[in-house]
């Protein structure tokens, strides 16, 4: 899609430079100052090292995307529900329906900061480096029997297919979701918290078979248990650090559509 840059306050159209103006968001190879890398930027590295490098090291700004207002709304409303249970330290109706009444929303004074992905989030220094890893979680529950924490991620979708654990986790479209869950568990563990072996995706699926809208959208609610794996995180983070400390732009992922588009534009201009 074509996106036009606007002033964030007046919404007037402004010139798009394609370069970041905030220098603190640009990494200088082998710098000693701390540098924060979010879960989403780590995922960018996993998908395409070249695009990640051009973003974090060279300061290139990719075209913006519109916000996902409906997804954000379902997240907001779910958080309100679970926060009411969190305050009373009681189980939620979805947990009770899934025979998980021994699980309650985790109550912690930092919860709102951990959920603020833009300014705070979960945060830990990686090994003895200057890299600070961060990520904003949707929710954390606690097993009242073991006291282990349970990472939860809300997912909103609209599919005609039923939400089932096996097909949901095996879908190639959801590999990033599993990476996300692994990363959040890694952050919590690095912060000194013990997490359960099982995390959960709370998937709300809009009913596309309804007879009409009538001012109401119906959603089904499905808990998807996921046996997360954090063993691969450290190796990939070291690869990421090596990448940003290099003076060479890395190879791209052959499947990266952004790189393919840039290459075709370059070829057209060169041929002309």
C-alpha positions as CSV (number, residue, x, y, z in Angstrom):
1,X,0.0,0.0,0.0
2,X,1.0,3.6,-0.5
3,X,1.4,5.6,2.7
4,X,1.8,9.4,3.0
5,X,3.7,10.9,5.9
6,X,1.8,13.4,8.1
7,X,2.6,15.6,11.0
8,X,1.6,13.6,14.1
9,X,-0.2,16.6,15.7
10,X,-1.7,18.5,12.8
11,X,-2.0,15.6,10.4
12,X,-0.8,17.8,7.6
13,X,1.2,16.2,4.8
14,X,4.9,16.6,5.3
15,X,8.0,15.5,3.3
16,X,9.0,12.0,3.9
17,X,12.8,11.7,4.3
18,X,13.1,8.0,4.6
19,X,15.7,8.5,7.4
20,X,15.2,8.4,11.1
21,X,15.7,11.7,12.9
22,X,16.0,10.3,16.4
23,X,19.7,9.3,16.6
24,X,19.1,7.2,19.8
25,X,17.2,4.7,17.6
26,X,20.2,4.2,15.3
27,X,23.0,1.8,16.4
28,X,26.6,2.7,15.7
29,X,28.7,-0.5,15.1
30,X,30.7,-1.4,18.2
31,X,29.2,1.4,20.3
32,X,29.6,1.2,24.0
33,X,26.3,2.9,25.0
34,X,23.3,0.8,25.9
35,X,21.0,0.1,23.0
36,X,17.4,-1.3,23.3
37,X,16.1,-3.8,20.9
38,X,12.5,-4.8,21.1
39,X,10.9,-8.1,20.5
40,X,9.5,-6.9,17.2
41,X,12.9,-5.7,15.9
42,X,14.4,-9.1,16.9
43,X,11.7,-10.7,14.8
44,X,12.7,-8.4,11.9
45,X,16.2,-9.8,12.2
46,X,14.9,-13.4,12.1
47,X,12.9,-12.6,9.0
48,X,15.5,-10.5,7.0
49,X,18.9,-9.5,8.4
50,X,19.4,-6.9,5.7
51,X,16.1,-5.1,6.4
52,X,16.9,-5.2,10.1
53,X,20.4,-3.8,9.5
54,X,19.2,-1.0,7.2
55,X,16.6,-0.1,9.9
56,X,18.7,-0.2,13.1
57,X,22.2,0.7,11.8
58,X,21.6,2.8,8.7
59,X,18.5,4.5,10.1
60,X,16.2,3.8,7.1
61,X,12.5,4.2,7.8
62,X,10.2,1.7,6.1
63,X,6.7,2.8,4.9
64,X,4.3,3.0,7.8
65,X,1.3,0.7,8.3
66,X,-2.1,1.7,9.7
67,X,-3.0,0.6,13.2
68,X,-5.0,-2.5,13.9
69,X,-7.9,-0.8,15.7
70,X,-10.2,-3.8,16.0
71,X,-7.3,-6.1,17.3
72,X,-6.3,-3.4,19.8
73,X,-9.9,-3.1,21.0
74,X,-10.3,-6.8,21.7
75,X,-6.9,-6.7,23.6
76,X,-8.1,-3.7,25.6
77,X,-11.4,-5.3,26.6
78,X,-9.8,-8.6,27.5
79,X,-7.3,-6.8,29.7
80,X,-10.1,-5.1,31.5
81,X,-11.8,-8.4,32.2
82,X,-8.6,-10.0,33.5
83,X,-7.6,-7.0,35.5
84,X,-10.9,-7.3,37.5
85,X,-10.0,-10.8,38.3
86,X,-6.4,-9.8,39.0
87,X,-7.5,-7.3,41.6
88,X,-9.6,-9.9,43.4
89,X,-7.1,-12.7,42.7
90,X,-9.8,-15.0,41.4
91,X,-9.8,-17.1,38.2
92,X,-11.4,-15.9,35.0
93,X,-14.4,-17.4,33.3
94,X,-12.3,-18.7,30.4
95,X,-9.9,-20.4,32.7
96,X,-12.8,-22.0,34.7
97,X,-14.4,-23.2,31.4
98,X,-11.1,-24.9,30.5
99,X,-10.8,-26.5,34.0
100,X,-7.9,-24.2,34.9
101,X,-9.5,-22.6,37.9
102,X,-6.2,-22.9,39.8
103,X,-4.7,-20.2,37.5
104,X,-5.3,-16.5,38.3
105,X,-4.0,-13.3,36.6
106,X,-0.6,-12.4,38.1
107,X,-0.7,-9.4,40.4
108,X,2.4,-7.3,40.3
109,X,3.1,-3.6,40.7
110,X,5.0,-3.5,37.4
111,X,2.3,-5.1,35.3
112,X,1.2,-1.9,33.6
113,X,4.8,-1.1,32.7
114,X,5.4,-4.6,31.4
115,X,2.4,-4.2,29.1
116,X,3.6,-0.8,27.8
117,X,5.6,-2.0,24.7
118,X,6.4,1.5,23.5
119,X,8.0,3.0,26.6
120,X,8.8,0.1,29.0
121,X,7.9,-3.6,28.6
122,X,9.8,-6.5,30.1
123,X,13.4,-5.6,30.0
124,X,16.8,-7.3,30.5
125,X,20.4,-6.8,29.6
126,X,21.7,-9.5,27.4
127,X,24.7,-11.3,28.9
128,X,27.5,-8.7,29.5
129,X,26.7,-6.7,26.4
130,X,25.3,-3.2,25.9
131,X,22.1,-4.7,24.3
132,X,18.9,-4.3,26.3
133,X,16.2,-6.7,25.1
134,X,12.6,-5.7,25.7
135,X,9.0,-6.7,24.9
136,X,5.5,-5.6,25.9
137,X,3.4,-8.6,27.0
138,X,-0.4,-8.9,26.8
139,X,-0.8,-10.7,30.1
140,X,0.8,-12.9,32.7
141,X,-1.1,-15.5,34.8
142,X,0.1,-17.5,37.8
143,X,-0.4,-21.2,38.7
144,X,-1.5,-21.0,42.4
145,X,-0.2,-24.5,43.0
146,X,3.3,-24.2,41.6
147,X,3.6,-20.4,41.7
148,X,5.0,-20.5,38.2
149,X,4.2,-17.6,35.9
150,X,2.4,-18.2,32.6
151,X,2.9,-16.0,29.6
152,X,-0.3,-15.2,27.7
153,X,-0.8,-13.6,24.3
154,X,-4.1,-12.4,23.0
155,X,-4.7,-13.0,19.3
156,X,-7.7,-11.7,17.3
157,X,-8.7,-13.0,13.9
158,X,-11.6,-13.6,11.6
159,X,-11.5,-17.1,10.1
160,X,-14.2,-19.5,8.8
161,X,-12.1,-22.4,10.0
162,X,-12.4,-23.6,13.6
163,X,-9.6,-22.7,16.0
164,X,-7.8,-25.9,16.9
165,X,-4.5,-26.3,18.8
166,X,-2.7,-28.6,16.3
167,X,-3.5,-26.6,13.1
168,X,-3.0,-23.3,14.8
169,X,0.5,-24.0,16.0
170,X,1.5,-25.8,12.8
171,X,0.5,-22.9,10.6
172,X,3.4,-21.2,8.8
173,X,1.7,-17.9,9.4
174,X,2.0,-18.4,13.2
175,X,5.7,-19.1,13.5
176,X,6.2,-15.5,14.5
177,X,3.7,-15.9,17.3
178,X,5.7,-18.8,18.7
179,X,8.9,-16.8,18.4
180,X,7.2,-14.1,20.3
181,X,6.1,-16.4,23.1
182,X,9.6,-17.9,23.4
183,X,11.1,-14.4,23.6
184,X,8.7,-13.3,26.4
185,X,9.5,-16.4,28.4
186,X,13.2,-15.8,27.9
187,X,12.8,-12.2,29.1
188,X,10.9,-13.2,32.3
189,X,13.4,-15.9,33.1
190,X,16.3,-13.5,32.6
191,X,14.6,-11.1,35.0
192,X,14.6,-13.8,37.7
193,X,11.0,-15.2,37.3
194,X,10.2,-18.9,36.9
195,X,7.8,-19.6,34.1
196,X,5.6,-22.6,33.5
197,X,6.5,-25.0,30.7
198,X,3.2,-24.1,29.0
199,X,2.2,-20.7,27.7
200,X,-1.2,-19.8,26.2
201,X,-2.5,-18.0,23.2
202,X,-6.0,-16.7,23.9
203,X,-7.5,-16.6,20.4
204,X,-10.7,-14.7,19.7
205,X,-12.2,-15.5,16.3
206,X,-14.9,-13.4,14.7
207,X,-17.9,-15.3,13.4
208,X,-18.0,-14.7,9.6
209,X,-21.0,-17.0,9.2
210,X,-23.4,-14.7,11.1
211,X,-26.6,-13.7,9.2
212,X,-25.7,-10.0,9.5
213,X,-23.8,-7.4,11.4
214,X,-26.7,-5.7,13.3
215,X,-24.2,-3.6,15.3
216,X,-22.7,-6.7,16.9
217,X,-19.7,-8.9,16.1
218,X,-19.7,-12.3,17.7
219,X,-16.4,-13.9,18.7
220,X,-15.5,-17.4,19.9
221,X,-12.8,-17.8,22.5
222,X,-10.2,-20.6,22.4
223,X,-7.2,-21.2,24.7
224,X,-4.3,-22.7,22.8
225,X,-1.6,-24.2,25.0
226,X,2.0,-23.9,23.7
227,X,5.1,-25.6,25.0
228,X,7.5,-22.8,24.5
229,X,11.2,-23.2,23.8
230,X,13.8,-20.6,24.8
231,X,16.9,-22.6,24.0
232,X,17.4,-21.0,20.6
233,X,17.1,-17.4,21.7
234,X,20.6,-16.7,22.9
235,X,22.3,-18.0,19.8
236,X,20.2,-15.8,17.6
237,X,20.7,-12.8,19.8
238,X,24.5,-13.3,19.4
239,X,24.0,-13.5,15.6
240,X,22.0,-10.3,15.8
241,X,24.7,-8.5,17.7
242,X,27.4,-9.7,15.3
243,X,25.2,-8.3,12.5
244,X,24.8,-4.8,13.9
245,X,28.5,-4.6,14.8
246,X,29.5,-5.3,11.2
247,X,30.3,-2.6,8.7
248,X,28.9,-4.7,5.9
249,X,25.2,-4.8,5.0
250,X,24.2,-8.5,5.4
251,X,22.6,-10.7,2.8
252,X,18.8,-10.6,2.5
253,X,16.3,-13.3,2.9
254,X,15.4,-14.4,-0.7
255,X,11.7,-14.5,0.4
256,X,11.7,-10.9,1.6
257,X,9.2,-8.9,-0.4
258,X,10.7,-5.6,0.7
259,X,14.1,-6.5,-0.6
260,X,12.5,-7.8,-3.8
261,X,10.6,-4.5,-4.4
262,X,13.7,-2.4,-3.8
263,X,15.7,-4.6,-6.2
264,X,13.2,-4.3,-8.9
265,X,13.0,-0.5,-8.5
266,X,16.8,-0.3,-8.7
267,X,16.8,-2.4,-11.8
268,X,14.2,-0.2,-13.5
269,X,16.1,3.0,-12.7
270,X,19.4,1.5,-13.8
271,X,18.1,0.2,-17.1
272,X,16.5,3.5,-17.8
